[in-house]
Amino acid sequence: RQLVYDSARWRDVKAGVRTAVSLLDRPQAPDLADVNWRRIAPLRAAVVHALRGDSLREPGSITSARIAHAPGAQAGAWLVGGWLRARLKVDAAIEVAAENEDSGLTLTIEAAGEAQPLVAAMTAHHVRVTSHRPAFVVPVPPESESEAVAAELLALAPDAGLCDALRALAAS
C-alpha cells in the first residue's frame, strides 16, 4: 500500500508532518511517497556529492545551517531541514526565511562547520553548489506533476530518507 501526496500543497506544514508521522506509526503503515520530496532530490544529491570525502558530512561537524525558500516552497525547506537533521545530525537551529522572489531561487542551503562553508542554491532548472572546492551545477530534470506521481507509483518501496526526515521534523 502506498500513499502518494504533495507536501507543497500543505497549508500548515507542521500539521502535515504530524499527520504523516502518525501514519508511519500505524500497524501496516502505507509507504509514503511525497512528490515534493522527489522535487528536491537534485538538491539533496548535490549536497551529498559536495560533502563526499569532506569533514562536513561527519555527524556533528556541521554547526549551523540556514535554509531560505521562495514563496510557496516552505514545505520543501522543511523537508530539507528534516533531512539535514536526520542524515547529518545538525543540532543547530535551521532558520527558514523567504528568498527574494526575483532571484529565481527555489531553495538555498547555507551550511558551515569545521570545514569551509557550503552553499547549494536550487532553481527550477539547476542546483549550483559552491564551497572550498570548485563550484558545480546539477540539472533539475523537467517533470510534470502527473509524471512525478506516475514515477512514485512505480517505486513500490518505502523511502527511508523521507521517513527519517519526517520523524526528525516531528521530533524538533
C-alpha positions in Angstrom: 0.0 0.0 0.0 1.2 3.4 -0.9 0.1 7.0 -0.2 1.2 9.5 -2.8 0.8 13.2 -1.9 2.4 16.6 -2.5 3.5 18.4 0.7 4.0 21.6 -1.4 0.2 21.9 -1.2 0.1 21.8 2.6 -1.2 25.0 4.2 0.1 24.0 7.6 3.4 22.2 7.3 3.7 21.3 11.0 0.2 19.7 10.9 1.1 17.9 7.7 4.3 16.5 9.2 2.5 15.3 12.3 -0.2 13.6 10.2 2.4 11.9 8.0 4.4 10.6 11.0 1.1 9.4 12.7 0.6 7.3 9.5 4.1 5.9 9.8 3.4 4.8 13.3 0.3 2.7 12.4 0.4 -1.0 12.1 0.7 -1.9 8.4 1.6 1.7 7.6 1.4 2.7 4.0 4.6 3.6 2.1 4.6 7.4 1.9 5.6 9.0 -1.4 5.9 12.8 -1.4 6.1 14.3 -4.8 7.8 17.4 -3.1 10.5 15.1 -1.7 11.1 13.9 -5.3 11.3 17.6 -6.4 14.1 18.3 -4.0 16.1 15.2 -4.9 18.6 17.1 -7.1 19.3 19.5 -4.2 19.9 16.6 -1.8 22.1 14.7 -4.3 24.2 17.8 -5.0 24.8 18.4 -1.3 25.8 14.7 -0.8 28.1 15.0 -3.7 29.7 18.2 -2.4 30.2 16.7 1.1 31.6 13.4 -0.1 35.0 13.0 1.4 34.6 16.2 3.3 34.7 16.5 7.1 31.3 18.3 6.8 29.5 15.1 6.3 30.6 13.7 9.6 27.8 13.9 12.2 28.3 16.9 14.4 30.8 18.7 12.1 28.1 21.0 10.6 27.5 23.5 13.3 25.0 25.8 11.5 22.6 25.7 8.6 20.2 28.1 7.1 17.6 27.2 4.6 15.9 30.0 2.5 12.9 29.4 0.4 10.9 31.1 -2.3 7.2 31.8 -1.6 5.3 28.5 -1.9 8.4 26.4 -1.2 8.1 26.3 2.6 7.3 22.5 2.8 10.4 21.8 0.7 12.5 23.9 3.0 11.1 21.9 6.0 11.9 18.6 4.3 15.5 19.7 3.6 15.8 20.7 7.3 14.5 17.4 8.4 16.9 15.6 6.0 19.8 17.6 7.4 18.8 16.7 10.9 18.3 13.1 10.2 21.3 12.4 8.0 23.9 14.8 9.2 22.9 15.2 12.8 22.7 19.0 12.6 21.9 20.1 16.1 22.0 23.8 15.2 18.6 25.6 14.6 17.7 25.9 11.0 16.3 29.2 10.0 13.7 29.1 7.2 13.3 32.6 5.6 11.7 33.9 2.5 14.0 34.1 -0.5 13.9 37.1 -2.8 11.2 36.4 -5.4 13.2 37.9 -8.3 16.2 35.7 -7.8 14.7 32.7 -9.4 15.8 30.6 -6.5 13.5 28.0 -5.0 15.6 26.7 -2.1 19.0 27.7 -0.7 21.1 25.8 1.9 24.0 27.5 3.6 25.9 25.1 5.8 29.0 25.8 7.9 31.1 23.9 10.3 34.7 22.7 10.8 35.4 22.9 7.0 34.6 25.8 4.6 31.0 26.9 4.1 28.9 25.3 1.5 26.1 26.9 -0.4 23.6 24.9 -2.5 21.1 27.0 -4.5 18.3 25.4 -6.4 16.2 27.0 -9.2 13.6 25.3 -11.4 16.4 24.3 -13.8 19.5 23.5 -11.8 21.3 23.3 -8.4 24.5 25.3 -8.1 26.9 24.3 -5.3 29.8 26.4 -4.1 32.3 25.5 -1.4 36.0 25.4 -0.9 36.1 23.0 -3.9 35.3 24.1 -7.5 31.7 25.0 -8.0 29.5 22.7 -9.9 25.9 22.6 -11.3 23.4 19.7 -11.2 20.5 19.8 -13.6 16.9 19.6 -12.4 15.1 17.4 -14.8 11.8 18.8 -16.0 8.9 16.7 -14.8 5.2 17.4 -14.7 3.2 16.7 -11.6 1.5 13.7 -13.3 4.8 12.3 -14.4 6.1 12.6 -10.8 3.0 10.9 -9.4 3.4 8.1 -12.0 7.0 7.6 -11.2 6.2 7.4 -7.5 3.5 4.8 -8.1 6.1 2.7 -9.9 8.5 2.8 -6.9 6.8 0.3 -4.6 9.2 0.5 -1.7 9.3 2.6 1.5 11.5 5.7 1.2 13.7 5.6 4.3 15.1 9.1 3.7 11.7 10.6 3.6 10.6 8.7 6.7 13.7 9.8 8.6 13.3 13.4 7.6 9.6 13.4 8.7 10.5 11.8 12.0 13.3 14.3 12.6 10.9 17.2 11.9 8.2 15.8 14.2 10.8 15.4 17.0 12.0 19.0 16.7 
